[in-house]
């Protein structure tokens, strides 16, 4: 009875924060997608070759992938409020002023600038989740904010296409850039780095958050060395697994339209609807997966390690459906299997984005998230290239999709056996003690 009264009296500011995190990621993906929709007009106006247009499109990833770790370090040092707020404002201005581009060089420079800003989003969100949410809610919030990427990708093209039909492409960039400026104003006046300092958080909610945080020994107050973090088996497992997941995920935002048209014989109109289904389906699945895993962990029936591994493996088994889609008899069955596959990657993603808060020392969560996301984006860059090479060499998407499914199998083995006990990483003073702790963690995880 007393617990029920405490729940009723508890403020829910942390869920407002989760909504702001979700909105930041949705705007992030809308802004990076504007160029794709406007590309035909831009290419025609500036007389760009296909190669030049390809360079413009890839320029975003040059800075985005390289700056994940620096963005995480800055967020840990100066606070997520400053870093994420500045990042959103920076990339929104970069989007808005793209309308003033005068040709190839300025377009490349503005896309690099966009990547600089957007690099701060995911590492900052991981750090916020670790401070604002107890461990038994982190997969839920990870599923919520990461689902913004799917919604942003799913609605961006039709929304921006409508804007391009109504306005000049330059005005479209300005309007989409304005979204982030509005978000920044709301963020500035309604967020603080610590729930303790937030004027809307009452004592009951603060206790709920703090009681669900992992107990940290005093030696964790020192900032850990990056070298030691990079050498830890769990960091390796997180990076390898997310690389494989992103390799598959990028198929859905790069090659899927071409696959549906060329391999499944769809018209452009049919393709437009069918290509959005995996993304739309995965939004709901990811949030539900995060919520379900948190309920399992909160029940006490499974440890945090067992819960994370269970949902990672279940999600990746679903993701392996991408290989079966290659052999589907009908286009409808292929799309259904692709919806299952994409949903599976998001089930895994709900755990992937909870892991930095689970394993990183408290003053290095954003840094660990940045390390993980750096490697994952390499998978995102390599994936479309390898898929294109396989299709070009064989004349078929079948071996490309089967290869993607094989990589998912590698990811499953990685999370089962390389990922150790999910707990805050400890850096003991004596090497022998550190080795004993690592061995105990490995034994407990199995």
C-alpha positions as CSV (number, residue, x, y, z in Angstrom):
1,X,0.0,0.0,0.0
2,X,2.8,2.3,0.9
3,X,4.7,1.5,-2.3
4,X,1.5,2.2,-4.4
5,X,1.3,5.6,-2.7
6,X,4.9,6.3,-3.4
7,X,4.4,5.5,-7.1
8,X,1.3,7.8,-7.3
9,X,3.3,10.6,-5.7
10,X,6.4,10.2,-7.8
11,X,7.0,12.8,-10.5
12,X,7.8,11.5,-14.0
13,X,10.2,14.0,-15.3
14,X,12.6,11.3,-16.5
15,X,10.0,10.3,-19.2
16,X,9.9,13.9,-20.4
17,X,13.7,13.6,-20.7
18,X,13.3,10.4,-22.7
19,X,10.9,12.2,-25.0
20,X,13.5,14.9,-25.6
21,X,16.1,12.3,-26.3
22,X,13.8,10.6,-28.8
23,X,13.0,13.9,-30.5
24,X,16.8,14.7,-30.8
25,X,17.4,11.4,-32.6
26,X,14.3,11.8,-34.9
27,X,15.4,15.3,-35.9
28,X,18.9,13.9,-36.4
29,X,17.7,11.4,-39.0
30,X,15.3,13.8,-40.7
31,X,18.2,16.3,-41.2
32,X,20.6,13.8,-42.5
33,X,17.9,12.5,-45.0
34,X,17.0,15.9,-46.6
35,X,19.8,15.7,-49.0
36,X,18.7,12.2,-50.3
37,X,15.3,13.6,-51.2
38,X,16.6,16.8,-52.7
39,X,19.5,15.1,-54.5
40,X,18.0,15.1,-58.0
41,X,17.3,18.9,-57.9
42,X,20.6,19.7,-56.4
43,X,22.5,17.5,-58.9
44,X,20.7,19.2,-61.8
45,X,21.1,22.7,-60.5
46,X,24.9,22.4,-59.8
47,X,25.6,20.1,-62.8
48,X,27.2,17.4,-60.5
49,X,28.3,14.1,-61.9
50,X,27.1,10.8,-60.2
51,X,30.6,10.5,-58.6
52,X,30.5,14.0,-57.2
53,X,27.0,13.4,-55.8
54,X,28.2,10.2,-54.2
55,X,31.0,12.1,-52.5
56,X,28.6,14.7,-51.2
57,X,26.4,12.0,-49.8
58,X,29.2,10.2,-48.1
59,X,30.9,13.3,-46.7
60,X,28.6,13.2,-43.7
61,X,30.0,9.9,-42.5
62,X,33.6,11.2,-42.6
63,X,33.2,13.4,-39.6
64,X,30.2,11.5,-38.0
65,X,32.2,8.2,-37.6
66,X,35.5,9.8,-36.6
67,X,34.0,12.1,-33.9
68,X,31.9,9.6,-31.9
69,X,34.7,9.0,-29.3
70,X,35.6,12.7,-29.0
71,X,31.9,13.6,-28.6
72,X,31.6,11.0,-25.8
73,X,34.7,12.4,-24.0
74,X,33.3,15.9,-24.2
75,X,29.9,14.8,-22.9
76,X,31.5,13.1,-19.9
77,X,33.7,16.0,-19.1
78,X,31.4,19.0,-19.7
79,X,28.0,17.4,-19.2
80,X,25.4,16.1,-21.7
81,X,23.2,19.2,-21.4
82,X,25.9,21.4,-22.9
83,X,27.2,18.9,-25.5
84,X,23.9,17.6,-26.8
85,X,22.4,21.0,-26.8
86,X,25.3,22.5,-28.8
87,X,25.4,19.4,-31.1
88,X,21.7,19.8,-32.1
89,X,22.0,23.6,-32.5
90,X,25.2,23.1,-34.6
91,X,23.8,20.4,-37.0
92,X,20.5,22.4,-37.3
93,X,22.3,25.5,-38.4
94,X,24.4,23.3,-40.8
95,X,21.2,21.9,-42.3
96,X,19.5,25.3,-42.6
97,X,22.5,27.0,-44.3
98,X,22.8,24.2,-46.8
99,X,20.4,26.2,-48.9
100,X,23.2,28.8,-49.4
101,X,25.6,26.2,-51.0
102,X,27.0,27.3,-54.3
103,X,28.4,24.0,-55.6
104,X,30.3,20.8,-55.0
105,X,32.9,22.1,-52.5
106,X,30.4,24.0,-50.3
107,X,28.1,21.0,-50.2
108,X,30.8,18.7,-49.1
109,X,31.9,21.2,-46.4
110,X,28.3,21.6,-45.1
111,X,27.8,17.8,-45.0
112,X,31.0,17.4,-43.0
113,X,29.7,20.1,-40.6
114,X,26.5,18.2,-40.3
115,X,28.4,15.1,-39.3
116,X,30.4,17.0,-36.7
117,X,27.2,18.0,-34.9
118,X,25.3,14.8,-35.3
119,X,28.2,12.8,-33.8
120,X,27.2,14.1,-30.3
121,X,23.7,12.6,-30.3
122,X,24.0,8.9,-29.4
123,X,27.0,9.2,-27.0
124,X,25.2,12.0,-25.1
125,X,21.9,10.0,-24.9
126,X,23.7,7.0,-23.5
127,X,25.2,9.1,-20.8
128,X,21.8,10.7,-20.0
129,X,20.2,7.3,-19.7
130,X,22.8,6.2,-17.1
131,X,22.2,9.3,-15.0
132,X,18.4,9.7,-15.3
133,X,17.2,6.1,-15.2
134,X,17.6,3.2,-12.9
135,X,19.0,0.0,-14.4
136,X,15.7,-1.7,-14.7
137,X,14.4,1.1,-17.0
138,X,17.4,1.6,-19.2
139,X,16.5,-0.8,-22.0
140,X,13.1,0.9,-22.2
141,X,14.6,4.3,-22.6
142,X,17.2,3.0,-25.1
143,X,14.4,1.5,-27.2
144,X,12.5,4.8,-27.0
145,X,15.3,7.1,-28.1
146,X,16.8,4.8,-30.7
147,X,13.3,4.3,-32.2
148,X,13.5,8.0,-33.2
149,X,16.0,7.0,-35.9
150,X,13.4,4.6,-37.5
151,X,10.6,7.2,-37.4
152,X,12.9,9.8,-38.7
153,X,14.0,7.6,-41.6
154,X,10.4,6.4,-42.3
155,X,8.7,9.8,-42.4
156,X,11.6,11.9,-43.7
157,X,11.3,11.0,-47.3
158,X,7.5,11.4,-47.8
159,X,7.5,14.5,-45.6
160,X,10.5,16.1,-47.3
161,X,9.1,15.1,-50.7
162,X,5.9,17.0,-49.9
163,X,7.9,20.1,-48.8
164,X,10.0,19.9,-52.0
165,X,6.8,19.9,-54.0
166,X,5.5,23.0,-52.2
167,X,8.7,24.9,-51.8
168,X,12.2,25.4,-53.3
169,X,14.8,22.9,-52.0
170,X,16.6,25.7,-50.3
171,X,13.6,26.6,-48.2
172,X,13.1,22.9,-47.4
173,X,16.6,22.8,-45.8
174,X,15.8,26.0,-43.8
175,X,12.5,24.6,-42.5
176,X,14.0,21.3,-41.4
177,X,16.9,23.1,-39.7
178,X,14.4,25.1,-37.7
179,X,13.1,21.9,-36.0
180,X,16.4,21.6,-34.1
181,X,16.5,25.2,-33.1
182,X,13.0,24.8,-31.5
183,X,14.2,21.6,-29.8
184,X,17.3,23.4,-28.4
185,X,15.2,26.2,-26.8
186,X,13.0,23.6,-25.1
187,X,16.1,21.6,-24.0
188,X,17.9,24.6,-22.5
189,X,15.0,25.4,-20.2
190,X,13.7,22.0,-19.3
191,X,16.8,19.7,-18.7
192,X,19.6,19.4,-16.2
193,X,22.5,17.0,-16.2
194,X,21.5,15.5,-12.8
195,X,17.9,14.7,-11.7
196,X,19.0,16.0,-8.3
197,X,19.3,19.5,-9.8
198,X,16.0,19.5,-11.7
199,X,13.3,21.7,-10.2
200,X,10.5,19.4,-11.4
201,X,11.9,16.2,-9.9
202,X,10.4,15.4,-6.5
203,X,12.0,13.3,-3.7
204,X,10.1,10.1,-4.6
205,X,11.3,10.2,-8.2
206,X,14.9,11.0,-7.2
207,X,14.9,8.1,-4.7
208,X,13.5,5.8,-7.4
209,X,16.3,6.8,-9.8
210,X,19.1,6.6,-7.2
211,X,18.0,3.4,-5.7
212,X,18.2,1.7,-9.1
213,X,21.7,2.9,-9.9
214,X,24.6,0.4,-9.6
215,X,26.7,0.9,-6.5
216,X,30.1,2.3,-7.4
217,X,33.3,1.9,-5.3
218,X,35.3,4.9,-4.4
219,X,38.1,4.1,-6.8
220,X,35.7,4.7,-9.7
221,X,35.8,8.4,-9.1
222,X,39.0,8.7,-11.1
223,X,38.6,8.9,-14.8
224,X,39.6,5.6,-16.4
225,X,42.4,5.4,-18.9
226,X,41.1,4.9,-22.5
227,X,43.7,2.2,-23.1
228,X,42.4,0.1,-20.3
229,X,38.8,0.5,-21.5
230,X,39.7,-0.4,-25.0
231,X,41.4,-3.6,-23.8
232,X,38.4,-4.9,-21.8
233,X,36.7,-7.9,-23.3
234,X,33.2,-6.4,-22.8
235,X,34.1,-3.3,-24.8
236,X,35.4,-5.6,-27.6
237,X,32.2,-7.7,-27.5
238,X,30.0,-4.6,-27.6
239,X,31.9,-3.1,-30.6
240,X,32.0,-6.4,-32.6
241,X,28.4,-7.2,-32.1
242,X,27.2,-3.7,-33.0
243,X,29.4,-3.7,-36.1
244,X,27.5,-6.8,-37.3
245,X,24.1,-5.4,-36.4
246,X,24.8,-2.1,-38.2
247,X,26.1,-3.9,-41.3
248,X,22.6,-5.4,-41.6
249,X,20.7,-2.3,-40.5
250,X,22.2,-0.2,-43.3
251,X,20.8,-2.5,-45.9
252,X,17.3,-1.2,-45.1
253,X,18.2,2.4,-45.8
254,X,20.5,1.9,-48.7
255,X,19.9,-1.2,-50.9
256,X,16.3,-2.2,-49.9
257,X,14.6,0.0,-52.5
258,X,16.8,-1.3,-55.3
259,X,16.2,-4.9,-54.1
260,X,12.5,-4.5,-54.1
261,X,12.4,-3.0,-57.6
262,X,15.0,-5.2,-59.3
263,X,14.8,-8.5,-57.5
264,X,11.1,-8.4,-56.6
265,X,9.7,-6.5,-59.6
266,X,7.9,-3.8,-57.7
267,X,6.9,-0.5,-59.2
268,X,8.3,2.7,-57.7
269,X,5.0,3.4,-55.9
270,X,4.8,-0.1,-54.5
271,X,8.5,0.1,-53.4
272,X,7.9,3.4,-51.6
273,X,5.2,1.8,-49.3
274,X,6.9,-1.6,-48.9
275,X,10.3,-0.1,-48.1
276,X,8.9,1.9,-45.2
277,X,7.2,-1.2,-43.6
278,X,10.3,-2.7,-41.9
279,X,11.2,0.7,-40.4
280,X,7.7,1.4,-39.2
281,X,7.3,-2.1,-37.7
282,X,10.6,-1.9,-35.9
283,X,9.6,1.3,-34.1
284,X,6.9,-0.5,-32.1
285,X,9.0,-3.7,-31.7
286,X,12.0,-1.9,-30.3
287,X,10.1,0.0,-27.6
288,X,8.2,-3.2,-26.6
289,X,11.5,-5.1,-26.5
290,X,13.1,-2.6,-24.2
291,X,10.1,-2.5,-21.9
292,X,9.8,-6.3,-21.8
293,X,13.5,-6.8,-21.0
294,X,13.3,-4.3,-18.2
295,X,10.2,-6.1,-16.8
296,X,12.1,-9.4,-16.9
297,X,15.1,-7.9,-15.1
298,X,13.0,-6.1,-12.5
299,X,11.2,-9.4,-11.7
300,X,14.4,-10.8,-10.3
301,X,14.0,-14.0,-12.3
302,X,17.1,-13.4,-14.5
303,X,20.3,-11.5,-13.7
304,X,21.2,-8.4,-15.8
305,X,23.7,-10.4,-17.7
306,X,21.2,-13.2,-18.6
307,X,18.5,-10.6,-19.5
308,X,20.7,-8.7,-21.8
309,X,22.0,-11.8,-23.5
310,X,18.6,-13.3,-23.9
311,X,17.1,-10.3,-25.7
312,X,20.3,-9.9,-27.8
313,X,20.1,-13.5,-29.0
314,X,16.4,-13.5,-29.6
315,X,16.7,-10.2,-31.6
316,X,19.5,-11.6,-33.6
317,X,17.8,-14.8,-34.4
318,X,14.9,-12.7,-35.7
319,X,17.5,-10.6,-37.7
320,X,18.8,-13.8,-39.4
321,X,15.5,-13.8,-41.3
322,X,17.2,-11.5,-43.9
323,X,18.9,-14.7,-45.3
324,X,15.5,-16.5,-45.6
325,X,14.0,-13.5,-47.4
326,X,16.4,-14.2,-50.3
327,X,14.6,-17.5,-51.0
328,X,11.0,-16.4,-50.4
329,X,8.6,-17.4,-53.2
330,X,6.7,-14.2,-53.2
331,X,7.5,-10.5,-52.8
332,X,4.9,-10.3,-49.9
333,X,6.7,-13.1,-48.0
334,X,10.1,-11.5,-48.6
335,X,8.8,-8.2,-47.2
336,X,7.3,-10.0,-44.2
337,X,10.7,-11.7,-43.5
338,X,12.5,-8.4,-43.9
339,X,10.1,-6.8,-41.4
340,X,11.0,-9.6,-38.9
341,X,14.7,-9.1,-39.7
342,X,14.7,-5.3,-39.2
343,X,12.6,-5.7,-36.0
344,X,15.2,-8.2,-34.8
345,X,18.0,-5.7,-35.2
346,X,16.0,-3.2,-33.1
347,X,15.3,-5.8,-30.4
348,X,19.1,-6.2,-30.1
349,X,19.5,-2.4,-30.3
350,X,17.4,-1.8,-27.2
351,X,20.0,-3.8,-25.3
352,X,23.0,-2.4,-27.2
353,X,22.2,1.1,-26.1
354,X,21.6,0.1,-22.5
355,X,25.0,-1.7,-22.3
356,X,27.2,1.5,-22.0
357,X,25.3,2.5,-18.9
358,X,25.6,-1.0,-17.6
359,X,29.3,-1.6,-18.0
360,X,31.0,1.8,-18.1
361,X,32.4,3.6,-15.1
362,X,29.9,6.4,-14.2
363,X,32.1,9.1,-15.6
364,X,32.8,7.4,-18.9
365,X,29.4,6.2,-20.2
366,X,29.3,8.6,-23.1
367,X,32.9,7.7,-24.0
368,X,32.1,4.0,-24.1
369,X,29.0,4.7,-26.1
370,X,31.2,6.7,-28.5
371,X,33.7,3.9,-28.9
372,X,30.9,1.4,-29.6
373,X,29.2,3.7,-32.1
374,X,32.4,4.5,-33.9
375,X,32.9,0.8,-34.7
376,X,29.2,0.3,-35.5
377,X,29.3,3.1,-38.1
378,X,32.3,1.5,-39.8
379,X,29.9,-1.5,-40.3
380,X,27.3,0.9,-41.7
381,X,29.8,2.3,-44.2
382,X,31.3,-1.1,-45.2
383,X,27.9,-2.9,-45.5
384,X,26.5,-1.1,-48.5
385,X,29.8,-1.3,-50.3
386,X,30.2,-5.1,-49.7
387,X,26.5,-5.7,-50.7
388,X,27.0,-3.8,-53.9
389,X,30.2,-5.7,-54.7
390,X,28.5,-9.1,-54.1
391,X,25.5,-8.1,-56.2
392,X,27.8,-6.8,-58.9
393,X,29.9,-9.9,-59.0
394,X,27.1,-12.4,-58.9
395,X,24.2,-10.5,-60.5
396,X,22.0,-11.5,-57.6
397,X,21.0,-10.3,-54.1
398,X,20.7,-13.9,-52.8
399,X,24.4,-14.4,-51.8
400,X,24.5,-10.8,-50.4
401,X,21.5,-11.5,-48.1
402,X,22.8,-14.9,-47.1
403,X,26.2,-13.3,-46.2
404,X,24.4,-10.8,-44.0
405,X,22.6,-13.6,-42.2
406,X,26.0,-15.3,-41.6
407,X,27.3,-12.2,-39.9
408,X,24.3,-12.2,-37.7
409,X,25.3,-15.7,-36.6
410,X,28.8,-14.4,-35.7
411,X,27.1,-11.6,-33.7
412,X,25.2,-14.2,-31.7
413,X,28.3,-16.2,-30.9
414,X,30.0,-12.9,-29.9
415,X,27.4,-11.9,-27.4
416,X,27.1,-15.4,-26.0
417,X,30.7,-16.1,-25.4
418,X,32.9,-13.0,-25.7
419,X,30.5,-10.7,-23.7
420,X,31.2,-11.4,-20.0
421,X,29.3,-10.5,-16.9
422,X,27.3,-7.2,-17.5
423,X,28.5,-5.0,-14.6
424,X,30.5,-1.8,-14.2
425,X,34.0,-2.3,-15.4
426,X,36.5,-2.2,-12.5
427,X,40.1,-1.2,-12.8
428,X,41.9,-2.5,-9.7
429,X,45.3,-1.3,-8.6
430,X,47.0,-4.6,-8.7
431,X,47.2,-6.6,-12.0
432,X,46.7,-9.9,-10.2
433,X,43.5,-8.7,-8.6
434,X,42.3,-7.4,-11.9
435,X,42.9,-10.8,-13.5
436,X,41.1,-12.6,-10.7
437,X,38.1,-10.3,-11.1
438,X,38.0,-10.8,-14.9
439,X,38.1,-14.6,-14.4
440,X,35.2,-14.4,-11.8
441,X,33.2,-12.3,-14.2
442,X,33.8,-14.8,-17.0
443,X,32.8,-17.7,-14.7
444,X,29.6,-16.0,-13.6
445,X,28.6,-15.1,-17.1
446,X,28.6,-18.7,-18.2
